[in-house]
Amino acid sequence: MKGTGAQLAAEFADGTLPGGRSPLAHLLHALNQPLTGLQCSLELAVAGPRPAQQYMRTLREGLELTGRIRILVEAIRELTDIQQMEPGEVVAFLLDDLLRQTIDDLLPVAEARGVRLSIPIDVALPVLGDRHRISSLMFRLLESVLSLAQEGTDVRLATTREADRAVLSISWREAQQPEHSPFSRPELGLLLAQVGWKQAGADWTHIQTENGQTCTIRLPLASPSTQSNHAPSEALR
C-alpha cells in the first residue's frame, strides 16, 4: 500500500479519518495487521517439523513484523503524548525566523537525501504561540517531508500573509514507499506532525495530486498590541 500515511494526512482535516475514526483508533486498527501476521507466522513455525531454511525465513519475517509493530506502538505513544500535552507559555515570535533556523538545522539531512530546498522566505510573520512546541513541530514536519521526498527533487517552502493569518506551504514529490508497509516512520511522522499543529491551534490542509503533495499551515498573526503584551523584545527576533 503505497503512500498510505501521506494519504491519511491528506484526508485528516477535522480530527477524524474516513469512517469517523480518530487518528488513535486508526493506528490501533493498523496495528492489527502485523500482529495477525506475526501470530500466523509463529503458528506455522510450531505446527510441525520444518526444514531449517523455513525456520530461518519465519524468523526473518517475524523480525520484520516486530519492527513494524514497534513503529506503530511508538507512534501511538507519541500521539497520546501530543493529545495530553499541557499548553505552554504563549509568546510572540517570528515564524519566518523559526523556519529559517529549522532549515539550517536540516540542511545536512537534505544533502544526505539528495533533496534540494527551495526557500524564498521574504515576509515577516509575527505569531503568538508556544514557541518551543511549534519549533519541535516545525522540525518534525520538515524532517518527515525530507525523508518522504524523492531523491533529486525540490522541496519548496513558501510563506505569505493571508488576511490575519501567517501561511506556510510545503510542496514535495514523494518517493516510492515500501509496498509491504503502509506506515513508514516518515509517513507516521507527517501524520503526527499534523495532529500536533492542529493541537497547537493551526489550520492544516493537505493536497495530494499526481504531481506531488502540498501541506499548508495557517496560524493567527500577532497584532502589534498582542506582541507587546505577550513577549519581551528579544522574543521577536
C-alpha angles and dihedrals in degrees: 000000000000121000096356094145092050091047090053090052090051093049097043103090108135104032095277135079129223111304092031094280121150118229089256093052091049093051091048089051091049089052089064093069099063092036091056091045092051093049092050092048092052093045090055091048093057097038092093145314114321135182114269091247091058091051090051091050090050091051092050091049090047092052091049092050091046089054091053090048091051092052091052094046090051089050092050091050092049092047090052090049091051093050093048096044115126117231113264131214113306113225137160116252140153111265091197091057091049089050092052091050091050092049091051090053092050100043092097089053091051091049092049090050093047091239125138122220118218107197117171096169107165107142129081112236113190110189139170122236150092098311095195093051094045090048090056091047092050091052093046093048097048093042090054093047092050090051092049097045120103115253114260094023133109128254104208122205124189132178129195145147120257113188103297097347137089111228128204120182126188122189129185144154111243122232122228110281124213111279093218096055122057091187119050119177093256092049091052089044090057092050093047091047089054092052089049094050091050090048088053091056101262127136112233131197126178124191124189120194137160089267097052144283135295128192120190127197123197123193128177113262117237114242119222090256094051091046091058092044097049107035144038115235094261092062091068097066 
